[in-house]
Amino acid sequence: MASASLSMLASSPHAASPLASPASPTPRISQTLAVPKSFIGLRRSFTPRSSRIGSAPGSSRRSFVVNASQLPLVGNTAPDFEAEAVFDQEFINVKLSDYIGKKYVILFFYPLDFTFVCPTEITAFSDRYSDFEKLNTEILGVSIDSVFSHLAWIQTERKSGGLGDLKYPLVSDVTKSISKSYNVLILDQGIALRGLFIIDKEGIIQHSTINNLAIGRSVDETLRTLQALQYVKENPDEVCPAGWKPGEKSMKPDPKLSKEYFKAI
């Protein structure tokens, strides 16, 4: 497992589909926002940015592809980054654009090493790694901790709040540039919210969720969303209704043809 992942990480990026530069967009969170020091995260709700659903040139059919106006919203190219990481208890280099044309990527941020909710999420993704591997998907975890902190946490047993060996890399974002570029950094605390992004093989962000610090994420829902994404990629004339899982009936995005789905449920 380790040798295969390391080999893939060392491969060169796909020249035809470069990812966005790591330049950070203007942060949406005000510098004057008062954030309590009790590690509960932001209490102010995010204001949705406007997005547009357009039609493909020369086509009368409405397109369900969103072209977001600012990075790194869904529908835009994922900001590229290159950083140190820990994998198989070794220090390695990870570059996001190395996955272009090769794999889907689950990129998730967590606040800090040696905390409480974080190890439950990190180990849950590791325990289900084979399910994502079958879908040609790599997982990358990111926090603002150093690689030395990551390594120490990995070398700590799970029964003591550690991680044990993981089946995917933990990336070090000590400069906080990655967290900033994905708009998940809490400026007043210097740590990341629980952001999760699904990036397709073309380097486009197709899904994102951001949880406050006290709320863990669901591996099952992440996997289901990935499966739905891959299904509509393979079947571009279909869409997936709420809670869709592989093998269930999909829907045609058409006023008349969609009735076939509603009649069947």
N, C-alpha and C positions, 0 to 999 in steps of 0.2 A: 504493500500500500504506500509506504513512504517513498520508495524509489520511483514509483509511477508518478506520484504527485510532484516530487521534486523535478523530475524530467520535464513534466508539463510546465512547471513554473519557469524553467530555464529557456523555454522555446521563445522564438522571436515573435513580436506582434505582427498581426496581419496588416500589410502595408495599405490595403485598399480601404480599410475602415478605421481610421484613427479615432481614438476617444478624445473627448474634450480636454483642453488644457486644464491643469489643476488650479488655475486662477480662481480665487474665491469671489462669489457674488456678494453684493451688499447684504450684510446680515439683516434679517427681518426683526430680530429681537432688539428692543431698545436698550442702549447702554445704561439708561437710568432705571430700568425695571428692577424693582426690589425683589430679590430672591432670598427666602429664608435659608439659614445655614443648617437647617435640620435635615438636609438631604431628601427633600420631597419633590424637587424639580419645579418646573414652571407651573403657575396656576392660571396664567392668562391664556385664553384660547387663541389658536392661530386664526388669522383672517385669511380665508381662501383667496388665492390669486385667480384672476380671470383666465380662462383658457378657451380655445376655439376648436370646434369640430367642423372641418371643412370637407369639401368634395375633391376627389382626385381629378387632375386636369383631364378633360376630354371624357369624363364619366358623369352620367346622370345619377348614379347611385351615391348616396351619402356615405362618406368614409367615417369609420369609427376609430380612426387614429388621431390622437390628440397631439398637436404640436404646441408644447408649452412655451410660454414667453420668456421664462427665466430658468436657468439651471438651479438645482438638478431635479426639476419636476418630471413626473411621468410623461413619457413621449419625447424626452430629450436625451442626448448622448450623455452617458455617465462621465463625470469628471475623472480623468485619469490620475493615478498616483503611483509612486514607487516608494516602498518603505521596507524597513527591516521587520522580520516576523520570526516567530518560533514555530517550528514544526519538527516532530519526531525528536524533540529535545535538542535541536540544533538551531543556530541562527541562520536564517535564509533571507533572500531578497524577494519581495513580491511586487510585481508590476501588473496592475489591472489589465492594461492593454494586451498583455501576453495571452489573455483568454479569448481575444477577438477571433471569431471564425472557428473557435474550437469548443467552447463550453458556455453554458449559462452560468451565472454567478449569483449566489445568495450572499449579499454583503450586509452584515448586521453590526451595529454599534452597541456597546454597553458602557456604563459609566466608569467602573473601576474594578481592578483586581481585588481579591480578598474581601469581597462584600457578600451579599446575601442572596438576592434574586439572581444575580449574574451567573453564579456557577450552575444553577438549575437550568438556565437556558443553554449555556455553553455545552454542558454535558449532554443535554437532551438532543441537541443538533448532532453531536458526535455519535451518540448511540443510534441515531437514525441515518447516519451518513450513507450507508449502502442504498437506502431508498432514493437519495438524491443522486448518487453515483449512477444508478440505473437510468436516470433521466439526463445523463450527460451534464451534470451540474456540480460545480465546485462551491464550497462554503468558505467564507472568509469572515473571521471575527475581528473587530477593531475596538481598541480603547486608547486612552491617552497615556497609558502606562508604558514603561520601558520594556525592552525585550528581557531584561534581567528579572523584572517583576513577573512577567509572563512565565518565564522559565521556572521561577521559584514556585509559582502557583501550580503549574503543571506537575512539578515534582512533589507536591503535597497531596496526600491521599484524599479521596472523596469523603471518607468518613470524618475527616478533620476539616471539611469545608474547602478542600482543594479540588483540582480538576482531574488529576491522573493524566495518562496519555490521551491525546486527542487525535482525531483522524483528519483534521484540517488545520491550517495555519491560524495563529493569533497574531494580528498585525499591530505594530507599535506606532501610535500617532502622537509622539511626544511633542511635536511642534503644533499639534492641533489643527494642522492645515487640512487634513482629510475631513475631520468633523465639520470644519467651517465650510468646506466646499460642498458638503451634503446638507448644510443648514440644520445640523442637529446639535451644535455646540451651545451649551448654556454659558453665556459669556461671563456672568457674575460668579459662576462656580468653576468654570474651566473644565467641565466634563461634558460628555455627550448624553443626550437623551437616547432612549431605546429605539433607534431608527433601524428599519430593515428595508432593503431594496433588492428587487429581482431584476437582474440585468440580462438581456438576451444575448445571443451569439454575435449580434451586430453591434453590441455595446450600447443599446438603448435601454433606459430604465422603463420597465413595463409595469412595475408595481412598487408602492412604498407604503409603509406604515410607520408611525412614530408614537411610541408610548411614553408616558411620564415615568419617572424613575421607579415608582413602587409597583408597576404593573408588568409582569412577565409576558412573553409572547408564546404563541402556540406553534409548535413544529408541525402539527397536523394541518393547520390552516395554511401555513406557508407552503407545505407540500401540495395541498389541494389547489392553491392558487397557481403554483408552478405548472401543475398538470393542466389546468384550464388554459393557461397562457400557451403552452405548447400545443394544445388541441386547436385553438383558434389560429395559431400560426400554420398548422397543417391543413386547416379547413377555413380559409379566409372568408367564405361566404356564410359562416355560421358564428353564433355568439353563445356564450354559456350563461344560463340563468342562475339565480341565487342558489348557492350551495351545491352547484354542479360537481359531480365526481365522474371519473372515467367509467364508461359503460352506460351512463344515464343519457337521456334525450337532450339534445341541444336545441337551439332555436334559430330560425331564419330571421334576419333583421328586416322584415318586410311586413307591411300592414296585413296583407292577405295570408302569406305563407306562415306567419307567426301563429296563426290560429290553429295550425296543425299541432303545435306544442301545447297550447292552452286546452285543446280538446282532449289531449292525451293525459293530462295531469289530473 
